[in-house]
Amino acid sequence: MNPSGQAAAKLAAIPLYVHGEGTREMTQDPAQDWHKVCALAEIPPLGARVVKSAHGDIAVFRNADDEVFALADKCPHKGGPLSQGIVFGRKVACPLHGWNIGLDDGQAVAPDVGCAKRFAVRIENGVVLLSIQPLIAA
């Protein structure tokens, strides 16, 4: 308790594996359910980073316009690692069979059918923040 009698908000340390860079901790504000992943500059343009969570691996993508997106790191076709795919525009091509997945909605591009789980992600003061609760499809 702080002097005003209110419980102080506590940031929890959560292990984070950033693909290719080893393990580090990210912090979570439990009241907001937002996790600090890394600085935007640490995700290369047209690249991705992987966050391990209770919901499985989450790929955090950055496109050429510095927009960020987060999807389950699993192609809906055969489970390929989307984080290792090629990012172009607002899509990623799965490295296994070339399926194109929309980064903003997780949907496979026609004629393919399927959907990767989406996660809320935002940039605040140059820092990428992620909610590890999957978004519910509209």
Phi, psi and omega in degrees: 000142176268175184303333181280358179087003179263146176290131179286140175293134183243132177272128179267140176271129182236130178299139180228127175256118176259116184312125177085355183234003178085193185261139172216177180257146169245158181252151182233136169263104186302330180291332184256338185062029176252135181246132176284120182267300182187175172289147178305322181298340180279351174255117182295146174305139183064027181232188182210161171230154182248132176246128176273135180215174177296340179268008184098182181291138177242127177267127176253116186256152172232128179263183184294338179267014181062024171276148177242147182219155177224127179226157170303137183279055185208113178297138180291349181281290183231014176082016180298153182284101182301331180298340180262005180277179180264123178271131176214129184057238178245036180223163172227138177264125179297135182288345182277308186229009174077013176298141175262128182241130177291127180288330183278337181232352179077359184280140172291143180279136180304143016272359180287155182228133178155170183210134173267143177301140177254153177227145178288138179214147179209165176246130178225117181054040178078008181247136178274126178243141185229137169262125184272009173272123180301143175284145178275132179297140181282000000 
